[in-house]
Amino acid sequence: MPITAWLGALAIGLVLGLLGSGGAIITVPLLVYAAGHTEKQAIAESLAIIGLISLAGTIRAAMKGGVKWSVTFLLGLPGIVGASLGVWASKGISGPVQLLLLAAVMLIATWLMLKGPRPKGETHRPHHPALAALEGFGIGFLTGLIGVGGGFLLVLVMVFLLAMPMHLAIGTSLSIIVLNTASGLLRSFGTLREQGFAIDWRTVLLFSAVGIVGVLVGGSISHRLSAEKLRRVFAVFLIVMAVYMGYRQVHRMMEPAPPVSPAPASVQPPTAPTYDSPRSSDGTGTSGATP
C-alpha cells in the first residue's frame, strides 16, 4: 500500500481517540482513493476497520469508567437492526451514489463541528427513551448504508438529547459503533458475495492495527490539546475531502458508457468434403453405393 494509506490509517485512529468520532468518515475515501478498492468493497471493509479500532477505544474507556452501558444498549440494539437494513438497502444503490451520500454526510458533520456545543449554562432536557432508540436505529441505518460509524451523531444525541457529559458520551459512542459495525459487517458478507466482491482482510488487519495505535495515542494525549481547535482543523479537512469526492463521483457518473462492440457473427464450421468410396476389384463400392 502507498504511504498515504498508512498515514491515513494512523489518522483514523488519532481522530477517534481525540474526538471520539470522525475516523469512519475518512476510512471509505482512503480505501477507494489510496488503496484502490471499489466503493462497495471499501464500505464493507470500513465497517470491519472501524469496528476493531472502536473496540480498542471502548476497552480503554471502559477501564476508566467512561462507558454508560445502559445507553449503549438503548441506542445500540436498535442500531443493530438499522445497520442490517442499511446494508440490505445499499444493494439497490450504486457505489458512486453511496460515495455522494457520504460526501453529504461529511458536510453535515462539518456543520455540526463548526456549530460547536451549546453554552455551558444552557440546560438539556432529556428525550424520551423511545425517541432516543429511534434515533439509534437511524444512525445504525446510516452505518450500514454508507459505512460510517455515526460517532458525531451519537455524541450529539447523548449530549443534547440524553443530557450526558461529553467524556461519557465519547466512550459510549465507541461502544455503540462496535455494535453497529458488527451488525453491518455480518450482513455485508452475503451482499458482497452476490455482487462479486470480497473483503481484503490483509488490508483490514493492517489498517486496524495502525488505527488502534492511533486511537490509543490519541486517547492518551486528548486532554493536552484543545478539542475546539482540533474540531475546526478536522472540519476544514472534511470540507476539502467532501468537495473532492463529490467532484470525482459526479464526473464518473456523467462519463459516457463505453461503446458496446457488436458480437462477432457466428462462423459455421466447414463441412467435411465427401468422397466416393474406393471401388473394390469387382467394381462395387466398399460402402455399398451403386457405381
C-alpha positions in Angstrom: 0.0 0.0 0.0 1.2 3.6 -0.6 2.5 5.7 2.3 -0.7 7.8 2.1 -2.7 4.8 3.1 -0.5 4.1 6.1 -0.7 7.7 7.2 -4.5 7.7 6.7 -4.9 4.6 8.8 -3.0 6.3 11.6 -5.2 9.4 11.2 -8.3 7.3 11.5 -7.3 6.1 15.0 -6.0 9.5 16.1 -9.3 11.2 15.2 -11.3 8.6 17.0 -9.0 8.8 20.0 -9.0 12.6 20.1 -12.7 13.3 19.3 -14.5 10.1 19.9 -15.8 10.1 16.3 -14.9 11.1 12.8 -12.5 8.4 11.9 -15.0 6.4 10.0 -15.8 9.3 7.7 -12.3 9.3 6.2 -11.9 5.5 6.1 -14.0 4.9 2.9 -12.3 7.6 0.9 -8.9 6.3 1.9 -9.7 2.8 0.8 -11.1 4.0 -2.5 -8.5 6.6 -3.5 -5.4 5.4 -1.7 -5.8 1.7 -1.6 -7.7 1.4 -5.0 -10.6 -0.6 -3.8 -14.1 -0.4 -5.2 -16.8 1.6 -3.4 -18.8 -1.5 -2.3 -15.7 -3.2 -1.1 -14.4 -0.2 0.7 -17.7 0.4 2.6 -17.7 -3.2 3.9 -14.1 -3.0 4.9 -14.7 0.3 6.6 -17.2 -1.5 8.9 -14.6 -4.1 9.9 -11.8 -1.5 10.4 -13.8 1.0 12.4 -15.3 -1.8 14.5 -11.9 -3.1 15.5 -10.5 0.3 16.2 -13.6 1.3 18.2 -13.4 -1.9 20.2 -9.9 -1.0 21.4 -11.1 2.5 22.3 -14.1 1.1 24.1 -12.0 -1.2 26.2 -9.7 1.7 27.2 -12.7 3.9 28.0 -14.5 1.1 30.0 -11.4 0.6 32.1 -11.7 4.2 33.3 -15.4 4.1 33.8 -16.1 6.1 30.6 -18.9 3.9 29.1 -22.6 4.1 30.2 -23.7 0.6 29.2 -27.4 1.3 29.7 -27.2 3.9 26.9 -25.0 1.6 24.8 -27.9 -0.9 24.7 -30.6 1.8 24.4 -29.1 3.2 21.2 -27.0 0.2 20.1 -29.7 -2.5 20.0 -32.0 -0.5 17.6 -28.8 0.4 15.7 -28.0 -3.3 15.1 -31.4 -3.6 13.3 -30.8 -0.4 11.4 -27.4 -1.3 10.3 -28.6 -4.6 8.9 -31.4 -2.9 7.0 -29.0 -0.3 5.7 -26.8 -3.0 4.2 -29.8 -4.5 2.6 -30.9 -1.1 1.2 -27.4 -0.5 -0.2 -27.9 -3.3 -2.7 -30.1 -1.1 -4.8 -27.7 1.9 -4.8 -24.6 2.1 -7.0 -21.2 2.7 -5.5 -20.8 6.3 -6.8 -24.1 7.3 -5.4 -23.1 5.8 -2.0 -20.0 8.0 -2.0 -22.1 11.0 -2.9 -24.2 10.3 0.1 -21.1 10.0 2.2 -19.9 13.4 0.9 -23.2 14.9 2.0 -22.8 13.4 5.5 -19.3 14.8 5.7 -20.6 18.3 5.0 -23.3 17.8 7.7 -20.7 16.6 10.2 -18.6 19.7 9.3 -21.5 22.0 10.1 -22.2 20.2 13.4 -18.5 20.5 14.4 -18.2 24.2 13.5 -21.5 24.9 15.2 -19.9 23.6 18.4 -21.6 22.6 21.7 -24.3 24.6 23.5 -23.3 27.2 26.1 -22.4 25.7 29.4 -25.2 27.5 31.2 -27.8 26.1 28.9 -29.7 23.2 30.3 -30.6 20.0 28.4 -33.9 18.3 28.8 -33.6 14.6 28.3 -35.6 13.0 25.5 -38.0 10.1 26.0 -36.0 6.8 25.7 -38.3 5.6 22.8 -37.3 8.7 20.8 -33.6 8.1 21.6 -34.0 4.4 20.5 -35.5 5.6 17.2 -32.5 7.9 16.6 -30.2 5.0 17.4 -32.0 3.0 14.6 -31.5 5.8 12.1 -27.8 6.1 12.9 -27.4 2.4 12.5 -29.1 2.5 9.2 -26.6 5.1 8.1 -23.8 2.9 9.2 -25.0 0.0 7.1 -25.8 2.2 4.1 -22.5 4.1 3.6 -20.1 2.6 6.1 -19.7 5.4 8.6 -19.8 4.8 12.4 -22.1 7.8 13.1 -20.0 8.9 16.0 -20.7 12.6 15.6 -24.5 12.0 15.6 -24.2 9.6 18.5 -22.3 12.1 20.6 -24.9 14.8 19.8 -27.8 12.6 20.7 -26.2 11.7 24.0 -25.1 15.2 25.0 -28.0 17.2 23.8 -30.9 14.7 24.0 -29.9 12.5 26.9 -28.0 15.1 28.9 -24.8 13.1 29.2 -21.4 14.7 30.0 -19.1 14.8 27.0 -16.4 12.5 28.3 -19.0 9.8 29.0 -20.7 10.3 25.6 -17.4 9.8 23.7 -16.7 6.4 25.3 -20.3 5.2 25.0 -20.3 6.3 21.4 -17.4 4.0 20.6 -19.2 1.1 22.2 -22.3 1.7 20.1 -20.1 1.9 17.0 -18.8 -1.6 17.7 -22.3 -3.0 17.8 -23.5 -1.2 14.7 -20.4 -2.0 12.6 -20.5 -5.7 13.7 -24.1 -6.0 12.6 -23.5 -4.3 9.2 -20.4 -6.4 8.6 -22.2 -9.7 9.2 -24.9 -8.7 6.7 -22.3 -7.4 4.2 -20.7 -10.9 3.7 -23.7 -12.2 1.7 -24.3 -8.9 -0.1 -20.7 -8.7 -1.3 -20.7 -12.3 -2.5 -23.9 -11.7 -4.5 -22.2 -8.7 -6.2 -19.0 -10.5 -6.9 -16.8 -8.7 -4.4 -14.8 -9.9 -1.4 -13.2 -8.2 1.7 -9.4 -7.8 1.6 -8.7 -9.0 5.1 -5.0 -8.2 4.8 -5.8 -4.5 4.3 -8.4 -4.6 7.0 -6.0 -6.0 9.6 -3.2 -3.6 8.6 -5.5 -0.6 8.7 -6.9 -1.8 12.0 -3.5 -2.4 13.6 -2.2 1.1 12.7 -5.5 2.7 13.6 -5.5 1.0 17.1 -2.1 2.5 17.8 -3.6 5.9 16.7 -6.7 5.6 18.9 -4.6 4.7 22.0 -2.1 7.6 21.3 -5.0 10.0 20.6 -6.8 9.0 23.8 -3.7 9.5 25.9 -3.0 13.0 24.6 -6.5 14.3 24.1 -6.6 16.1 27.5 -3.5 18.1 26.4 -4.9 19.5 23.2 -7.7 22.0 22.5 -10.7 19.9 21.3 -12.2 23.1 19.8 -9.1 23.7 17.6 -9.0 20.1 16.6 -12.6 20.1 15.5 -12.1 23.2 13.4 -9.0 21.7 11.7 -10.8 18.5 11.0 -13.8 20.3 9.7 -11.7 22.1 7.1 -10.2 18.8 6.1 -13.7 17.3 5.7 -14.9 20.1 3.5 -11.9 19.6 1.2 -12.5 15.8 1.1 -16.2 16.1 0.6 -15.8 18.5 -2.4 -13.1 16.2 -3.9 -15.3 13.2 -3.5 -18.3 14.9 -4.9 -16.4 16.1 -8.0 -14.9 12.7 -8.6 -18.2 10.8 -8.3 -20.3 13.3 -10.3 -17.6 13.3 -13.1 -17.6 9.5 -13.1 -21.4 9.3 -13.3 -21.5 11.7 -16.2 -18.9 9.8 -18.3 -20.5 8.2 -21.3 -20.7 4.5 -21.1 -18.1 2.7 -23.3 -19.5 1.6 -26.6 -20.5 -2.0 -26.8 -18.7 -3.9 -29.5 -21.1 -5.9 -31.7 -20.9 -9.6 -31.1 -19.0 -11.4 -33.8 -21.1 -13.3 -36.3 -21.2 -17.0 -35.6 -19.0 -18.9 -38.0 -20.3 -22.2 -39.2 -17.6 -24.8 -39.1 -16.7 -26.0 -42.6 -18.4 -29.2 -43.6 -16.1 -32.1 -44.4 -15.9 -32.9 -48.1 -17.5 -36.1 -49.2 -15.6 -38.5 -51.5 -16.7 -41.5 -53.4 -15.6 -44.6 -51.6 -13.0 -46.6 -53.4 -14.1 -49.4 -55.7 -13.4 -53.0 -55.0 -11.9 -55.3 -57.5 -15.4 -56.4 -58.7 -16.3 -52.8 -59.4 -18.6 -52.4 -56.4 -18.0 -49.6 -53.9 -17.0 -50.7 -50.4 -19.8 -48.6 -48.9 -22.3 -50.5 -50.9 -23.2 -47.4 -53.1 -24.1 -48.0 -56.7 -21.1 -47.3 -59.0 
